[in-house]
Amino acid sequence: NMKDDVIKRLHRILRPFLLRRLKNDVEKSLLPKKVMELYIGLSEMQRFWYTKLLAKDIETLNSLQGAAKGRLSNLLMQLRKCCNHPYLFDGAEVGPPYYDGPHLWENCGKMIMLDKLLPRLKKEGSRVLVFCQMTRMLDIMEDYCRFKRMKYCRIDGSTSGDRREEQMEVYNRENSEYFLFMLSTRAGGLGINLYTADVVILYDSDWNPQMDLQAMDRAHRIGQKKQVRVFRFVTEGSVEEKIVERAQRKLYLDAVVIQQGRLMQQNQNLSKEELATMVRFGADEIFKSKDSTITR
């Protein structure tokens, strides 16, 4: 088989240059992490905004030849924002005056799931890390935590080094009253050790699966005494399903090229066709109805 021959030759070339130690080689007592993908529906408000975004750019989608790749990328970004929370769009939240209340989670499928999950995890004695790409989404989560009187820590790109150290210290302290630690995926990657948490929630997924793996490794590391559980939130029938699918293809490539040979190919940029396919995915269902698709 030609494909197998190519992989074997790659392994031969890479072997002298590649040194990789895996956690299970150096820490036998560390239990493997359990990863679960949770597929979540859209709220009525989210469906309204998702439809509005698609309808606004319907010409872009229908005339792919003339469509600028930049416009497609921007639409994809807007649809991802909609999956995270409709309040990320100006004018979605009722106000001013703005007030904290149940509307913070009732208008968003992922937040409804978070609101169901967190009390259960707290009751079980677990401690949680939540990772998200968007710092404005972390602001909404802060409003939620304040309303629920839940003690939390936060790290994003603007957090200073001293403040990072200080928050890690209070979170990891024995019998710490801080139950939740929220982080932006790119800023909360390397150099952060939160081994006292045993649940990782990936609120949204990174294009690069290695970023999400690094996020999981904030808790799944040497020093961890419990079974680490990872919950990945995916909005069903939306662009997010395609993003996760693409990330899994990249991980498969990593497994074939590196893991078996004991170099990750450069992430090829998305083509215009791939972008359009992602944006179109699930659009028919979204246009059919504006009702919520959340089963409570």
Secondary structure in CASP SS format (residue, H / E / C, confidence):
PFRMAT SS
TARGET T0000
AUTHOR 0000-0000-0000
METHOD secondary structure of the structure
MODEL  1
N C 1.00
M H 1.00
K H 1.00
D H 1.00
D H 1.00
V H 1.00
I H 1.00
K H 1.00
R H 1.00
L H 1.00
H H 1.00
R H 1.00
I H 1.00
L H 1.00
R H 1.00
P H 1.00
F H 1.00
L C 1.00
L C 1.00
R C 1.00
R C 1.00
L C 1.00
K H 1.00
N H 1.00
D H 1.00
V H 1.00
E C 1.00
K C 1.00
S C 1.00
L C 1.00
L C 1.00
P C 1.00
K C 1.00
K E 1.00
V E 1.00
M E 1.00
E E 1.00
L E 1.00
Y E 1.00
I E 1.00
G C 1.00
L C 1.00
S C 1.00
E H 1.00
M H 1.00
Q H 1.00
R H 1.00
F H 1.00
W H 1.00
Y H 1.00
T H 1.00
K H 1.00
L H 1.00
L H 1.00
A H 1.00
K H 1.00
D C 1.00
I H 1.00
E H 1.00
T H 1.00
L H 1.00
N H 1.00
S C 1.00
L C 1.00
Q C 1.00
G C 1.00
A C 1.00
A C 1.00
K H 1.00
G H 1.00
R H 1.00
L H 1.00
S H 1.00
N H 1.00
L H 1.00
L H 1.00
M H 1.00
Q H 1.00
L H 1.00
R H 1.00
K H 1.00
C H 1.00
C H 1.00
N H 1.00
H C 1.00
P H 1.00
Y H 1.00
L H 1.00
F C 1.00
D C 1.00
G C 1.00
A C 1.00
E C 1.00
V C 1.00
G C 1.00
P C 1.00
P C 1.00
Y C 1.00
Y C 1.00
D C 1.00
G C 1.00
P C 1.00
H H 1.00
L H 1.00
W H 1.00
E H 1.00
N C 1.00
C C 1.00
G H 1.00
K H 1.00
M H 1.00
I H 1.00
M H 1.00
L H 1.00
D H 1.00
K H 1.00
L H 1.00
L H 1.00
P H 1.00
R H 1.00
L H 1.00
K H 1.00
K H 1.00
E C 1.00
G C 1.00
S C 1.00
R C 1.00
V E 1.00
L E 1.00
V E 1.00
F E 1.00
C E 1.00
Q C 1.00
M C 1.00
T H 1.00
R H 1.00
M H 1.00
L H 1.00
D H 1.00
I H 1.00
M H 1.00
E H 1.00
D H 1.00
Y H 1.00
C H 1.00
R H 1.00
F H 1.00
K C 1.00
R C 1.00
M C 1.00
K C 1.00
Y E 1.00
C E 1.00
R E 1.00
I E 1.00
D C 1.00
G C 1.00
S C 1.00
T C 1.00
S C 1.00
G H 1.00
D H 1.00
R H 1.00
R H 1.00
E H 1.00
E H 1.00
Q H 1.00
M H 1.00
E H 1.00
V H 1.00
Y H 1.00
N H 1.00
R C 1.00
E C 1.00
N C 1.00
S C 1.00
E C 1.00
Y C 1.00
F C 1.00
L E 1.00
F E 1.00
M E 1.00
L E 1.00
S E 1.00
T C 1.00
R C 1.00
A C 1.00
G C 1.00
G C 1.00
L C 1.00
G C 1.00
I C 1.00
N C 1.00
L C 1.00
Y C 1.00
T C 1.00
A C 1.00
D C 1.00
V E 1.00
V E 1.00
I E 1.00
L E 1.00
Y C 1.00
D C 1.00
S C 1.00
D C 1.00
W C 1.00
N C 1.00
P H 1.00
Q H 1.00
M H 1.00
D H 1.00
L H 1.00
Q H 1.00
A H 1.00
M H 1.00
D C 1.00
R C 1.00
A C 1.00
H C 1.00
R C 1.00
I C 1.00
G C 1.00
Q C 1.00
K C 1.00
K C 1.00
Q C 1.00
V C 1.00
R E 1.00
V E 1.00
F E 1.00
R E 1.00
F E 1.00
V E 1.00
T E 1.00
E C 1.00
G C 1.00
S C 1.00
V H 1.00
E H 1.00
E H 1.00
K H 1.00
I H 1.00
V H 1.00
E H 1.00
R H 1.00
A H 1.00
Q H 1.00
R H 1.00
K H 1.00
L H 1.00
Y H 1.00
L H 1.00
D H 1.00
A H 1.00
V H 1.00
V H 1.00
I H 1.00
Q H 1.00
Q C 1.00
G C 1.00
R C 1.00
L C 1.00
M C 1.00
Q C 1.00
Q C 1.00
N C 1.00
Q C 1.00
N C 1.00
L C 1.00
S C 1.00
K H 1.00
E H 1.00
E H 1.00
L H 1.00
A H 1.00
T H 1.00
M H 1.00
V H 1.00
R H 1.00
F C 1.00
G C 1.00
A H 1.00
D H 1.00
E H 1.00
I H 1.00
F H 1.00
K H 1.00
S C 1.00
K C 1.00
D C 1.00
S C 1.00
T C 1.00
I C 1.00
T C 1.00
R C 1.00
END
